[in-house]
């Protein structure tokens, strides 16, 4: 009877932090950090949910682990943009 047992749940947190910085009248920058699966919880995929199998309830593989992106974007603005 496949499908009568649920596999483990997923807990996936994506977080982003950003800051705009002014360095004078015309020079600005944005600093940004993005983290996907920020707390690095294991995400089991391919769990065997067939009760009669000897590997019942065991995870066969894992989803992607934590990924982080860091970005610094300088901007030069003209006076007409203010």
Secondary structure, DSSP 8 states (H G I E B T S, - for coil): -TTSS---------EEEEEEEE-SSSEEEEEEEEEESTT----EES----TTSTTTT---EE----EEEEEEEEEE--GGG-
